[in-house]
Each structure stands twice: as C-alpha cells, then as structure tokens.
Amino acid sequence: MAVNTSSTLPLARVLDGARTAAPHRHALAVPAAAAARPEAYATAALAALVHRYTGETELLVGRLRRPDEDGTVAIRVAGDTTAAALVDAAAGATAPEDAGTGRPPHAAVATAGRPERAPAALTLLLSAEGGFELHLDSEEFDERAALQYARHLERVLAALAADPDGTVHDIALLTEEETHRTLVEWNDTEGPVPAPYFHERVAEHARRTPDALAVILPGVRLTYRELDERANQLAHRLTARGVRPGDRVGVCFPRSAESLIAQLACFKLACAAILLDSDFPAERIRFMIEDAGAAAVLTLAAHEPKVEGLAPVLSLDTDDWREEPVTGVSEPVGPDDLIHICYTSGSTGAPKAVMVRFGAARNLIHSMAELCGMDASSQGTWLAAPGYGMIEVECFPVLAVGGTVHIPDVSVVASEYRLQEWFLREGITTTLLMKPMAERLWRLEWPEDTPLENIRVCGERIQSWPPAGLPFRLINLYGSAEATVVAACDITELGERLGAEGRERRLPPIGRPTTNVTIYVLDEDFRPLPPGVVGEIGIAGVSLSAGYLGRPEATAEKWIANPIDPARHPVMYRTGDLARYWPDGSIEIVGRTDNQVKVRGNRVHLGEIEVVLTTLPGVRQAAVLARQDGQGDVQLTAYIEPGAGAAPSVRDVRRGLGRRLPAFMVPAAYVIGGLPTTTNGKIDRTALPEPPRSRPEVDTAYQAPAGPLEESLHGLWTKTLELDGVGVLDNFFDLGGDSLRAARLAELVRERHGVELELVDLFDEPTVQKMAELVARTVAAAG
C-alpha cells in the first residue's frame, strides 16, 4: 500500500491507500521560457508552489521519463532562492541521499505519457507538443482545491519565466479576485450597534422593568431596580472616598451579585474595573493591584487579607455603603475609555494587564446577544472564572437585553451531571463554557424539550465534532482579552451540513468574524494567504483593546499599523495564533507561532500534529510538545487524552500518524492519560510530564540480546533512542527512531565496530538482530 503524505498539502484529504480515482485535469498556460526547458521549469514550479504552501525546504520531486521509471530528485528551495537559481537547480537535481527508503515525493513530473497510477499528490504531465497538464486525484482534492492549485501553479510558472532575478518569496500567488474575496468579501461585517454602554442599558431596564429579575443565586434574587440602585449607592461611596473618572478600581470577588454591583459602580464613575479572582494566590492579587495602580479595591471581608495595604479597601459585606443615596450616577464615557483591566493568564513570567475599551465591550456585548438571539426572556449563567474577562461574553449580554443571570453554587460548576441538572431545573437558555466542560456536557443525554438553546464554547481549540441530534446549538467562539471575542461558528449546524464524511476531514472552525471585526490570515509579510495555507491571524476593527498597561514595548510589538485597511481601521492586532481559511471563508485554528518548531530543518506547527491526532480513533484531545533530547536535537512528544472506551495503543497512533504525516512530524514519544488544565480551562502545557524512557508498545514480543555483538549494538540503540527495554526484534522506527538518529547510530557503529553502514541498510534492516547479522557479515567479508 502506498504511503500518502498529502495531508501536509493544503486542502488535501487523507487517503489510506494508493491514488486510484480519476484525476482532476487542468491544462496550464506555458510561458516560452518554460517551453524551452520544460522539465526544469515544471520541477522548479512544483517545488516553489509546495514551499510556498507548506514552508518545507527539502523537497522531493518524482521524475517519470520512461514508463517503467520511478526516479526521484531532491530540490532545496527557500524564500530567497531566485527563479534562475531554482530552475538551474531543478535541471541538475539528483537523487536524495536517502534514496530507496520509501519516502514519497511531494510532487512529480511525467514526460513519458500518463502513468498508470499518480506517483504524487501533484503530478504535472508534459506532452511532446509542449503542453503542461496538472493532475490531482479526485478523492484527494475536490474540484475547488484542484482549481486553486492549477491557478497558483500557473502563476508560479509565469513568475519564474518573467523574472529570473525574482525570488520565490516574492511570487504573488493570489489573483486580484482572490485577494478581494479574502480581504473584503469575507470581512463584510459592518453593522449598527446601539449607542448606550452596558451600565446605561442596565439603568434603562431598571427604569422600564424595575421588578424584572436580574440576578439569581442561592438565597438571593436581585431585581433590576435593586441592582442599579445598589450600584448607584456604591458609586456615591467611592466618590466620597476620592475615586474619580479614569481611575482604576480593583474588584476582588468570587462569582457573586456583589461583583456585578461593584463593576457597575465602576462603570458609572467612568472607572476601569481591575478583574481579580478571590481564588488567586495573594501574591498574584497584590501584584495586579500594585501593577494596575488601583485607586481603591472592592472586596468581601473574607478576602481583605489578600488585598489590604496597597490601596484603600472597601468590603461590601461590612461597610455601611448602603446608607448612600440611590440617585443615579452616570459620568460620561467614550469608546476609548477603559472598562476593564484584565490580566493574561501568563504561564511564564509576570502576567500582562490588557486595557479593554468601553467601545470594544459595547460591540462585543451586542454581537453576543445578537448571535444567540437573546432577549428579556433569556436565562443566562455566570460560570466562568471571574478574573479573566469572560464576564463580558457570558453575563453582560444577558443583562444588556434585560434577561436574568443565574449563578450556581460552587459545587455545581465542576460536575457535568450537576451542571446539566441545574440547567434543566433553572430553565437556562444560554450559557458559556470552557471547552473541556462543554465536551463533557454535549456527550450526556438531553431531553428533547430542554430549555437550553445554545452553549457558547471558548477557551481553546475544539478538537472534536459534537454528536448529531443535540437539542441545542453549540457555538464555537474565538477571541482573546486583547481583542475580545472576534469570531463565531455554529458547529452543530455546520456539522450536520457537512455530514459524517465531511466531519472526518475537518476540525470545527472558529467560523467568521463577528460584527464590526475584520480577521485576516497573513504570511510573515502581512500578505493574505490562500485557503488551506497556514498563517498568522491579524485582527482589526472596534473589538481591539488599547494594549498592555504600562508596557509600551509589548504593545508596539502586537498592536501594529494596519497594512490591509488603514483608512477604516488604523491598528491591527497580531494574535500569534496560526490558522488557515477554508474555501468558504471559515477559519480554522491550527496552533501558535510560539508553538512552531524546526525539526530536522523543517518548519513544524505542533498544532498541525494535534489536529491529525484528534482525528484518530479513541483520541479525545491531544497536545504535542517539542523537547530537546540528550543530543540537543528536537524530539516531539504526543500527549493523548483518550475518549470513552478503550484507550488507543501507541502503535496504532503511530501508524495513523505515519499514514498522514511525513516522518519528521511523527512524534517519537507518547503519553496517554488525562491532560491537566489551568484555572481557566485550557490544557496546562507546563504541567505535562516528561516522556517515559520505557519501551513503547510495538508489534513484536520482547527478546533480549544474545551474544556480545547483539549486546554491544543493543547498548548503542539504547543510547541513540534514549529508551530502556529495547528488544532485539523491535523496529528502529517504531521505537521513535528517525533518519537523524539513524545517522547517529551508524556513526556509533563505525566508531565501535569499524563497519561503515549506509543509511539505506538501516532502513532495510531496522532491528538489532538484523543489524548484528549485517555487521557480522561485513566483518567476515573484510577479514
């Protein structure tokens, strides 16, 4: 069965076997220079396109000059390679050093008529009459993808021929039509937003429907009149304590009515609320209070020891602030005034304070209410941790439309069963959940008449599709404290539309930008990328925060001059998130720029491997880390959390990855078990353990070395693989070996036994026992 690596090519589907389907065929325009040197230009164009699409630099291109030939040449291409140099290199290319190891080519050029079976994902046929025809397997690529490849390959050919001194990096892949669709049509999001800010909307409800319930929690039912009047009273007390518009006020509470009152009081005074979680360690809370320059801190008496001594403290359960008048307070605010100071979770170093603007929050609150169809009958929740700014996504939209926010007992939040029971009992219609809890909830059985209408899912990438037939919508949200929530996708509706086959081929996307937000997937020079190609997300529009408090250098690095549409939106936020477009304009998150590594000279997005892992049977979610081995080389480790049922075996996971990814992207080590999470529900990568040194599951039974030669070679294998318990019948590559380690092993064998082993020998004889036989034969022949 042919090995297929086409899943590393954008828009390719995974094939388990050889390419046998009828191909898409697209004739290409051939420049005169290419017609004069057809094979060289065809090879160069394919290499340049694959490099631009994947970032790979060491490429293999098959060459079929006779019907019985299946030759492959190696091409090195980088962004600064000139057209002339690439064409010349293609003309003189030779077989790769590890020829014969079974590595499939990235693309192929055929000059001897149509081959019986496509040798590569991209096959370019050259006719005797000078024609170029691109073939792509119709099971591997749909027609839309095939058209894109043909269109871009034609543009690459034209560029190589037109400008010999031009570089591969400078070739413009997208047509004007594609550029307009990507930058303009997919970002047509302008829409009206009601003028009142959040606290003004709450005050309006207090005047119009004063007795409507605003907040319900165990033992407490607060109407809109009570919520607004208490916020007024607290605002009067803060004014008496010297707090003025533009100040920053610490708000340190658990999820509670007091926290909502405290924040509303801040907003009425045109002050920014510094979001502090009372469960945070005292050291962290005190750092935030001091770093943000708090003019005062609002809290409860139980938490005073964590906040006292840095700013005046007012405890809402012991102070007499309720004696203040209930008359309205409403200092004027503008869209660029600050509503929240939110600290990033900051897994390393000191957390950064994000300055959220009133205008961004107003747009977010409106878009969330609109997205979920919220109105005064909506029954929402507050489940998110209070220190991360998710209150703007979860609670505020419900209160802005006059609905009711329910806050459960803390014991409910951690159990999907208690949470489901609470949802049904309280008649919850809309909620926000971190991804791990959302996945656990959507796997439960739900009554058809459940009041729940939608769950918004956030926190990190969703790595599996929800089951069909759920009685509520699942809406995937994407955003950050720096840019609020900026994209959304109804993954239940999309999953049903795609069907089972479509869901197997894609992970749930984050969808499209929300109201008044523009999102771009860009290369390192801020050029838009075609569907399927991975780039960094840039965000512009009214959703952006004002940057990091007191960190101008960090702000300047992330908030840059908008290179796409500076007239409408002068600033763009560089997210550091890697993503790709689907052909319909939906966006799929792949990983992080800081989660990108070089493995054997190849650029690897760790998130890309995680995507493939989560498509394998039995894998619920996954993380991949890059660590240095004992030789200083990068080793990939996969962490797998199994789904319901039997956990997948390491050998099955390795086989599944090997069918879909090139060898350098297949992790060497595996850890199967539950994945640790942070306090805000994300996978805690800093808490993932070191990979084990023990022998992984392999197909062969363990057999110990026999005799001095096997013992010696066994020691070299143990040293090279950094594993204990290696058996002499174990396959080198099943144990996590790769070509780099193979070369290192061959050098160790030469040093100890004086035998020169070719890499191809190790690929052909990948066990200690077979290697011992080979070494013994070589020594005997030499003697």
N, C-alpha and C positions, 0 to 999 in steps of 0.2 A: 504494500500500500504506500502510495507516495506521501511524503510528509509535506504539509502545507503551512507556509508561514505568512499567507496573505493577510491574516487578520492584523498584521502590523501595518498594512497599507490602508489608508483612509477609505471608508465606505465599503470595505470588503466584508463579505460574510465568511463564516468559518465553514470549511469543508472537511469532512472526516476522511475522505478518500481522494482518489485521483480526480482530475478535472475531466469530466466526460460529457458535460452538457454542451449543446450547440452554443457557439460563441456569439457575442455581440461583435459586429464588424463595422469598423469606421475607417473610411479612406481619408488620408491626410494630405493636405497641400504640401508639396515638396519643393523647397527653395532650390535654385540652380546649384548652389554650392553643395547642398546635401545630395543632389542627384549625381554630382561628380564623384563623391566619396560616400556612397550610401551606407555601407556597413559601419564606417567610423561615425558618421553623424547619427545613425539610428542608435548605436550603442551609447554615444555621448548623451543624446537627448533623453533616453530612458534613465541613464544614471543621474542626470541632472534633475529630472522630474521626481524620481524616488527620493533623492537627497532633500529636495525642497519640501516634499510631503512628509518625510519621516525624520529628517535630521541625521540619518545614518551616513557615514562617510566611507566605510569599507563595503563596497557593493559588488555583487556577483551578477554577471550578465551571461546568459546562455547564448551559444552561437551554434546554429544548425546549418552547416554548409553542405552536408550530404544527408540523404535520408536516414542513414544508419549512424550519424554522428550526434553526439550529445555533449559537446565541449562547453566549458565554462571559463570565462576570463574574469580577472579581478580588476576593478576600477576604484581608484581613490578620488573622491570629489569633495571639495569643501566650498564654502560660500565665496571665498576669494579666488577660486580657480577660474581662469579666463576661459572663454569659449574656445579659443585656438588651442590652448594647452589641453583642454578636456578632449577635444576631437583628436588631437595627436596622440594623447594617452590611450584613447579608445582604439585607434588604429594599431598601436603597438602592444596592446594588452595581451598578457599571457595568463596561463592557468594559475590559480591561487596556490600558495604554499601547502595548504592542507587539502589539495585536490584528492578526490576519492573518498572523502569522509562522509559523503552523503548530504552535504549542505545544499539545499535547493537554491537556485538563482532567484534574485529579486525580479528579474525581467529577462526576456530572451529576444534574440533577433534571428529570424529564419530566412535563409536565402535559397533554400532547396525545395520550395513549394510548401504546401501546408502540411505540418506534422500531424501524425495520427492523433496525438494527444498533446494538449497545451503543456509545454515544459515549465511555464511560469505564469504568475498571475497576470502579467502584461507580456504579450507576445506580439512583436512587430514583424509582419511579413513584408519582405522586399521582393518585388517582382522583377523579372528580367527587363520589363519595359520602364522601370524606374518608379513604379508606384509603391507607396507605403500604406499598409493596411493594419490597423491595430485590432487585435483580437483579445477579448476578455470573456472568461467563462460566464455564462448567463446565470448559473447558480451562485457564482461567487460575487457578481456585481449586478445590480439592477440596471435598467436602461438609463436612468438618470445619472448614476455613477459612471457608467461607461461613456456617456456623452461628455461628462466633465473631464475624465481622463483624456479622451481624444482631443477635446478642445485645448486643454492645457499642454498636452504633448505637442500639438501643432504650434502653439505659441513658443514653446521652448525651441523647437526646430528653427522657427523663423528667427528667433533672437540669436541663436548660435551662428546662423549663417549671416545675419545682418551686421553683427558687431563682434569681430574676433577678439577685441580687447575688453569687451564687456564681461563682467563676472557672473557666475551662476546666481549669486545672491541678488543681483540687480534685475534679473529677468522678471517681468511683470506677468504673473500667471493669470490674474483676473481680467476679464473683459470689462468694458465700461458698463455694460448691462449688469454683470455680476457684482461689480463694485456698488452700483446704485441700489441693487436689491439688498445687499448686505448692510450698507451704511444707512440707507434711507428707508426703504420699504419695511425692513424688519425692525426699524426703530420709530415707526409712526405711532407714537404713544401719547401725543399731546391731548390733554383733556382738562376740563374745568374742575376746580376744587373749591368747595365752599369757603368763604372768607374767614369765618370765626376760627380761632385756635381752640385747642382741646378744652382748656378750662372755661373758655367762653361758651362752648357748646354745652358743657355740664351745667353752667349757670342758666342757660336758656331752658334746659329741661327742668331745672328746679323751679323756674317761673311758670312754665306751661303745664307740667305734670308733677307737681311737688310731692305727691304721695306715691308715685311710682317707685318700686324698689330698685335701688342702685346696687347695693352690695348685700350678699347673704353669706354668712359663715356661721359655724356652730355657736349658737347662743346670741347671735347679733343679726338684726335686719335693719338696714340703713336706707332711708328714702333719699331721693334726690335733694329734697329740701334740707334734710339733716346733713347730707354730705357737703353740700355747698355752704351752708351756714357754718359748719364746724371749720371748714377751710377758711372762711372769712375771719372767724374768731382767731384762728392760729396766725393768719396773716397780720392781723392787728397786733397780736402779741410780739411777733417777730419784728414788726416796725418799731414797737416800743423798746425792743432790745437792741435797736440800732441797725437792723438789716435793711439794705437799700437796693433799689433796682440794679441789676447787673452783678450782684453778689452771688456767691456760690454757697449753697447750704447742704451739709451732709444729711442724708436720710438713711438711718440705720435701723431697719425693721425686718422681721420675717414677713411673709405674705400676710397682710392684715388690712383692716379698714383704716387703721392709723397711718399706714404707709401711704395709702391713697389720699387721705386728708392732708398729710404733710406735703406730698408732691403738689397737690392742687394749691396749697397755700403758697408754695414757692412760685408757681407759675403766675398766680395772681399778682405777686410782687415783681414780676419780670426777673426772677432769680432762677439760676440753674440748680436743679437738684442733683447732688452727688450721690449716685446709687451705691449704697453699701449694704451688704448682706450680713445680718447679725450672726450668721453661722461662720463667717470668715474668721480666721485667727486674728487675735487682737493686733498683732504686729502688722498684718496686711491692712487692716482697717485704719490704723493710725498712720501708716504710710500714705494712704489715699487722702485722709483728711488734711494732712500737712502738705502733700504734693499739690492738692487742688486749691489750697488756700481758703479753706472753709471759713465763712464769717460766723457760722453757728452750726450746731449739729442737733438734729431732731432724732429722738430715740425713745425707748422704754426704760424704765428704771433698772430692769434686769441686765441691760446691756451698757449701762453707764460706765462700768469699769473699763470697757474696751475703747471708749471714745473720749473720756474726760482728760482735761489738761491741755488740749491743743486749741480749743475754741469754746465759746460759751455753749453749754448743753441745756436743752430743754426736753424733759421727759414727759411725754404726753399723758402718761397714766398717773403722774404725781403732781405735776404743775397745775396751777389754777387758771390756765389759759382759757378755759370755758367760761370765765366771767367776762371776757371781752365781748363787744357788741357784734351782732350778726350782720351788720350793714355791709353791703358789697364792697369788695376791694378789686380793682382792676387797673393796674398800671399798664400803660401802653407797651406792646411788644411788636417787634418787626420780625420778618422771616430769618434775619441773620442773628438775632439774639439767641442766647443759649438756653435750651430747655433741660438738657440732661448732661451730666458728666459721667460717662460710662468707662470703666476700666476694662481693658482687654484681659483675657484670662491669663496670658503671659506665662507659658510653661517654663520659660527660662528668663532670668533677669527680672528687673522691675517691670510691673505692668505699666502700660501707657494709657493716659486718660484721653478718651475721644470726646470732642466737643460737638454735641448734637444740636442742630439749629431748630428753632421753632418751625421754620418753613418746611424743613425736611420731615419733621414729625407730623405736621399737618397733612402733608401729601401722603405719607405712609398710612396714617390712620384712615384717611379717606379711601385709599386704594384697597386696604384690607377689608373695610366694611363693604365696599362695592364688590370685591372679589367673592365674598362669602354671602352676599345678599342679606346683610344684617339690617334689622330694623328694631323698633321698640319692643317687639316680642322676643327678640333674641335672648337666649340664656347662655352666657359665656362663662369662662373659667379664668382663674389665675393659678396656674400650676408651675410655671417657670420659676427658676431661682431668681430672687429679687435683685441680685447685684449685677445683672448682665444686660439690662436694657430691653429685654423681651417684653416687658410690660407694655411698651408702645405697640407691639404687634398683637399681644393677646388680650389685654384688658381694655386699653384705651379705645379701640374701635367700637367695642360693645357699649361703653359708656357714652361715646360720642353720638350714637344713634338712639340713646335712651333705653337701651336694654339693661339686663341685670348680670352682674358679675358674681359668680359663686366661688368661694374659697373653701376648700375642704380641710378637714383635719389632716395634720401632717402624716398620719399613718396611712392615709388613703393613697398618697402620691406615689409611693414606691411599689405598689402592687397592682398589676393589670386587672386582677379579678376584683379587688375592692374599687378600683377606679371605674371599671365597667358598671359595677353595681351602683356606684354613686352617680354616674352619668344618667343611668336609667331612672333612678329614684328622684333626682333633682330636675329631670327633664332638660338636660343640657343639649343645646342645639349646635353649638360651635365651640371648638377648643383648639389649643395649640399644644403640640407635644414634641419633645426631642425624639430623634429617630429611633433609638433603642426601644423606648416605651411604645411608640406608635406601631412598630413592627410586632411587638408582643400583643398589643390590643387588636390589631386587624386580623390576627390569627384565631381569635376567640369566636365562638358562635354568637351571632347577634339576632335579636328578634326583628322580623321584617318591619314592624311598626315602631322601631326605635325613634325617639325624638331627634337623635343626633343627625345633623345634616352634613357636617363636614369636620374633618380634622386637618388642620394645617400642620405640616411636618417640617421641622427645621433642625439645625444643629450641625449636620454633616451630610455627606452624600448618601442617598438611599441606594442600597446595593441589591435590592430585590423587588420584583413587582408584587403588589398586593394580590390576593386571590380575587377571582371574578365573583360577581354577585353580591358585593358588600352593599348594605342598605344606606350607606353614606359616602360622601366624596372624600378622597384623600388628595390634598393639595400640597404639592412639594414647593417649599419656599427656599429662596436663596438670598443671602444678604450678609451684612456684617454691621458691627457697630459704626464703622467708618462710613458706610453708605446706606444704612437701614436695609429693609427688605426691598430688593430691586427686581426680582423675577419670580414667576409662579407658574405651576403647571398642574392641571387636574390629571393625576396619573391613573385614577380609576377609569375615567372616560377614555383616555389615550390608550391604556392597556386593553380595554375592550375593543377599541377600534383596530388596534394592531393585530389582535388575535394571538394565540399561543405561539405560533411560529415567529411573529414579529417581536414578541416579548423576549424570546430566547436570543434574538440577535442584538438587542439593545438594552441598556440600563435606563431606568427612569430619568428623563431630563429635568432640568430646572425650568424649562419652558421658555417663555418670552418676557421681555421687560414689562414692568408694571407702568402705571400712569406717570407720564412726565419723566421717564427714565430712559436713557439710551445705554445699550450694552454692546460692546464690540469685542470680538476675538481677534487679537493682533499679534503680529510677529515682533521680533526684537526691535524693528524699526518703525513700529506702530502702523504697519500696513495691514489691511484686512485680509483674512485668510479664507480660503475656500472651504466648503463643507467637508468635514472629516479630518481636517488638519488641525493639530493641537497648537494653541497659542495662549497668550495671557489675556484675561478679561480686563477690559478697561470700562469704567462706568462714568457717565456724565449725567447732568440733569439736576433737578431740585432736591434729589434724595441725599446729596452729599453732606457730610458733616463738615465742620470748619477746620478739621485737622486735629493734631495732638496738642494738648495743653502743655505749654512750656517746653516744647520740643520742636523748634523750627527746622532743624536739620532733618528729622524724621518726617515731618510734614512735607518738606520740599521734595523728599525722595518719593513720596507716594502721591501727593496732590500736585500734578504737573499741568503745564499749559496744554489745553486740549488740541491735539494735532488733527482732529477729524472735523469738528464743527465748532470752532472757537467763537463764532458770531453769536450763536444761541447759548452755548454753554462754555465759558472760558476755561473751566477747570475740568480735568479728568482725574479720576482716582485709579491708580494701578493696584489691583487687588492682590496680585501674587497667586491668584488661582488660575490653573490651567484648564482649558475647556476646548470643545470643538462644536461647530454647528452641525445640526442635522440638515439634510437638504431642504426641509420645510421651514428652516429658520429657528427651530428649537435649539436650545443649548444644553449640552451635556458636560458636567464637570468631570475632569479626569484626575486632577491632583493639584499639587502646589509647585510653584517654582522652586521653593526651598526643599521640595521632595523629589528633586530631579538630580540624578547622579550620572557619572560616567562609569560604564562597565566595559572593560577591555576596549576603550576608545570609543564606545558607542554611547550616545545620549539615551538615557532610560528614564521614563516617567514612572515612578513607583506606583502611582495611581493607575496607570495603564495595566500593570500586572494585577493590581487589586480588582480591576474591572473584570478581567478574564477569570480570576479565581472565583468571583462570586457567581459566575455563570456555570460553574461545575457542580455536579450533583452533591448534595449534602453540605454545601458551604453556605452559611447564612450571611456572614460578613467576614471581611479579611483586612489585614494590614500587612504592608511589606516594608521592611527596614533595610537599609544598607549599612553594613558594618565592615570594618577592616579586619581581615584575617591576620594570622600570625606573621605573614609575609608582607603585610601592608597593602594587600590587594583588596578590592571591594568584593564582599560576599553578600548576597541577598538572602534574607530570611523571611519566610512567609508565616504569618500568624493567622490561624484559621479558627473561627468560631463555628462549630457545626450546627446545622439546623436540627429539626425534630427527626428522630430516628437514629439510625446508625451513623457514627462519625465516619467521614471519608478516610480511606487509607492514604498514607503518604505516597505510595507507589501509584495509586490511581490519580491523585492530584498531579504528580509529576508527569504522568502520561498525558493527562488532559492539557496541561500547560505546554508540553512538548509538541502537541498537535497544533497548537495555536500560536505559539511564540517562538522566536529564534532562540537558539541555545543560550545566548548571553542574557536573556531576560528570564530564564527559568531559575527560580531560587535554588540554592544549594541546601538550605536547612529549612526545617518545618517545625512549627509548634502548634499543636491542636488543642484547643480548650477555650474557655470563656475569655473575652477580651476586657481588660479593665477600662473603666470610663472615668472621666473627670466629673467635677461637680455640676457642670452644665451639660452633661450627657454625651460628650464626644469621646471617641477612643483615646485613651491616655497612652500615647506612644512612648512617653518617658517611663512608663511603668511596665512595658513589655520586657519579659525576661531575656537573658542571653540564650542563644540557641543551644540545644544539648550537644554534647560531644559523642553521644551514643550512636551506634549504627541505626540508620533509618530502616523502615520496612522495605524489603526488597523481595523479589520473586524466589530467590534461591535460599535454601536452608544454609544455616551457618556451618562452615567447615574450617577448622583450624589449620594453620600452615603445617606442612610436613617436610622435614629436612632443612638443612642450613640455608639453601638458596631461597626457598619459599619464606623462611623465617626472615631472612635479610630483606627481601622485596616487600614482605608484609610490613616491616618497620618503616620502609620508605613510603609506602602507601599511607600508613597511619600518620606520618609526619606531613605528607603533602595534603591529605584531605582533612587533617586535624580532627580525626574521628577515632573513637575507641571501638573495638569489637568488629573490625573489618574481617570478613570471611574471604577465603582464597577463591571462592566461586562467584563473589559479588562483582557486579558490573561497575566499572570505574565511574561511569556517568550516572548510574542510578544512585551512587553514593554522594552525588553533588559535584563530581569532577567536571572540568571544562577544558577547553583547549589550552588555556593558560596554565592550569595545574598539570595538564598532561606534559607540556613542555618542561615544566619544573621537575616533574617526575623523571622524564627522560634524562635530564641533566644529572640528577642524583644517581640514576642507574649507571650512567657513564663514569661518574666520579668513583663509585664504589666497585663496579664490576668491569670497567673498561670496555663496555659494549655500547656502540652507537645505535640507538633505537630511533627510527623515523617515527614521526607523529602518526603516520598512516598505520604503522604497526600497532600502536596502542589502540587506535580506533578499531582495528580489526581484531585485536586480541585483548579485550578490556578486562581481564581478570588477573589476579596474582598468579594463579596456576598456569594460565596460558603464557603469561609473561615469563615465568620461570622456565617453561619449556623452550621459549624463543631464545632466552639468554643462554640456556644450556647448549642449544644447537649452535648458536653463534660462536660461543667459546670453543666448542668442539671443532667446528669448521676452521677456526683460526689456528687451532693448535695442530 
